[in-house]
Amino acid sequence: MGETMPLITTTIGSYPKPDYVPVPDWFREESTAKTNPTKAYDTYLRTRIDEVEALLDKATGDVVKEQVQVGINIPTDGEIRRENYIHYHCRHLNGIDFSNLTQKTMRSGSWTGSVPTITGPIQVKDHFLPRDWHMAQSVTRNPVKMTLPGPMTITDSIADAYYDDEKKLGQDLADALNAEIHELVKAGCRWIQVDEPLFARASNKALAYGIDNLERCFNGVPKEVTRVMHMCCGYPDVVDNESFPKAPPEAYFKLAPDLDEAEINAVSIEDAHRHNDLSLLEKFQKTTVIFGVIAIARSRVETVYEITRRLKQALKHIDPQRLMAAPDCGLGMLSRKTVLEKLSNMVTAAQKV
C-alpha cells in the first residue's frame, strides 16, 4: 500500500497584528478603521514612515514564520500592512477618493460606516503587492499566498458616484486587479487568492456577472500559478456573537456548479462556524476545496478530535488530493495565543487524516 499523505494546510488572509504594529486595525473593537478609514490611516501615515516600514517588515516576517513553525504549508503575509483588507488595495487605484467619504450600509445591512467614494474611472495608480510578497517570502521556503479583494466585494465596500453600473464597475476593478496579479506572477508568487465573500450574500449577482469578473481577474495567468477564490459568509462585529446574520447556507449549493467550471483551481469555503451538508463537496468535480475547519470568530479552541472527525466526514465526499484544511476566514479577530492553539490543532488533525 502507498504512503498516506497528510492534507495540505493554509491560512486565508489576516493574522493578528503584533502589538508593536502602528497600523490601525479594522478588527480591533472601536477601531476608527471600521467607521472612518481615512482618519485612521492618515493618522498612521503621519508617523515616522521609515520606522513604520521597518516595523511592518518585522511584523510580516514574524507572522509568516509563526505560521510556518506551527506547521502551515501555505501561509499568507497576514495582511499586516492593511488597515482594512479592501481599502488597502483601493488606495492604490485611481478613481477612488478617500477624502470624499459616503455613509453606506453594507453586507446586507450588517455594517454601516463612512467609505471612500468612486468619482472617476478605476485605473491602476501603482503596483504594491510584489513588494509585500517579496518581504513575506524572504523568511520562508514555503510558498506564501497573496490575497486581493474581489470586484463584487470592493463594490459593496465603497460608494459609487460615477459608474451607476455594477457590472461595468466590476469589469474595471477586475482589470485593475488583473494588472496587480500579473505583477505578482512576474515577481514569482505562485499562490494568489481573490476574496469574494459577497458571492454568498448576493448569489444572483455572482451568477449574473460576478464569476465572469472573477475569471477576468485571473485572465492570462499561467497554469503554474494556483488561482484561488475565497467565499466566506461574513465577519461578525465582535468575537462570540452567535446571532450575527450569516449568508444563507444554500448559497454555496447555488454557486458551486458554476464555480467548478470557472477558471480557478481552488475555492475556499466556511464549514466550522456553521456546518454544511457535505454533499456540497460533491458539486466540485474538478476544483480543490479549501475547507474551513476552525472558526475565526469564536474564542473556543476546536479539539484535534473534532477537526479530525470533520475532515474524515468531508473525505467521504471528495478526493483527498482535492481537499485542504484551513480556517473559515482570516484570523484577525482573535488573539495570537488563541490563533496558535487553533492552528496547531488543525495541523495535527490534517496530519492524522
Rosetta blueprint (number, residue, H / E / L):
1 M L
2 G L
3 E L
4 T L
5 M L
6 P L
7 L L
8 I E
9 T E
10 T E
11 T L
12 I L
13 G L
14 S L
15 Y L
16 P L
17 K L
18 P L
19 D L
20 Y L
21 V L
22 P L
23 V L
24 P L
25 D L
26 W L
27 F L
28 R L
29 E L
30 E L
31 S L
32 T H
33 A H
34 K H
35 T H
36 N L
37 P H
38 T H
39 K H
40 A H
41 Y H
42 D H
43 T H
44 Y H
45 L H
46 R L
47 T L
48 R L
49 I H
50 D H
51 E H
52 V H
53 E H
54 A H
55 L H
56 L H
57 D H
58 K H
59 A H
60 T H
61 G H
62 D H
63 V H
64 V H
65 K H
66 E H
67 Q H
68 V H
69 Q H
70 V H
71 G L
72 I L
73 N L
74 I E
75 P L
76 T E
77 D L
78 G L
79 E L
80 I L
81 R L
82 R L
83 E L
84 N L
85 Y L
86 I L
87 H H
88 Y H
89 H H
90 C H
91 R L
92 H L
93 L E
94 N E
95 G E
96 I E
97 D E
98 F E
99 S E
100 N E
101 L E
102 T E
103 Q E
104 K E
105 T E
106 M E
107 R L
108 S L
109 G L
110 S L
111 W E
112 T E
113 G E
114 S E
115 V E
116 P E
117 T E
118 I E
119 T E
120 G E
121 P E
122 I E
123 Q E
124 V E
125 K L
126 D L
127 H L
128 F L
129 L H
130 P H
131 R H
132 D H
133 W H
134 H H
135 M H
136 A H
137 Q H
138 S L
139 V L
140 T L
141 R L
142 N L
143 P L
144 V L
145 K E
146 M E
147 T E
148 L E
149 P E
150 G L
151 P H
152 M H
153 T H
154 I H
155 T H
156 D H
157 S H
158 I L
159 A E
160 D E
161 A L
162 Y L
163 Y L
164 D L
165 D L
166 E H
167 K H
168 K H
169 L H
170 G H
171 Q H
172 D H
173 L H
174 A H
175 D H
176 A H
177 L H
178 N H
179 A H
180 E H
181 I H
182 H H
183 E H
184 L H
185 V H
186 K H
187 A H
188 G L
189 C L
190 R L
191 W E
192 I E
193 Q E
194 V E
195 D E
196 E L
197 P L
198 L H
199 F H
200 A H
201 R H
202 A L
203 S H
204 N H
205 K H
206 A H
207 L H
208 A H
209 Y H
210 G H
211 I H
212 D H
213 N H
214 L H
215 E H
216 R H
217 C H
218 F L
219 N L
220 G L
221 V L
222 P L
223 K L
224 E L
225 V L
226 T E
227 R E
228 V E
229 M E
230 H E
231 M E
232 C L
233 C L
234 G L
235 Y L
236 P L
237 D L
238 V L
239 V L
240 D L
241 N L
242 E L
243 S L
244 F L
245 P L
246 K L
247 A L
248 P L
249 P L
250 E H
251 A H
252 Y H
253 F H
254 K H
255 L H
256 A H
257 P H
258 D H
259 L H
260 D H
261 E H
262 A L
263 E L
264 I L
265 N L
266 A E
267 V E
268 S E
269 I E
270 E L
271 D L
272 A L
273 H L
274 R L
275 H L
276 N L
277 D L
278 L H
279 S H
280 L H
281 L H
282 E H
283 K H
284 F L
285 Q L
286 K L
287 T L
288 T E
289 V E
290 I E
291 F E
292 G E
293 V E
294 I E
295 A L
296 I L
297 A L
298 R L
299 S L
300 R L
301 V L
302 E L
303 T L
304 V H
305 Y H
306 E H
307 I H
308 T H
309 R H
310 R H
311 L H
312 K H
313 Q H
314 A H
315 L L
316 K L
317 H L
318 I L
319 D L
320 P H
321 Q H
322 R H
323 L E
324 M E
325 A E
326 A E
327 P E
328 D L
329 C L
330 G L
331 L L
332 G L
333 M L
334 L L
335 S L
336 R H
337 K H
338 T H
339 V H
340 L H
341 E H
342 K H
343 L H
344 S H
345 N H
346 M H
347 V H
348 T H
349 A H
350 A H
351 Q H
352 K H
353 V L
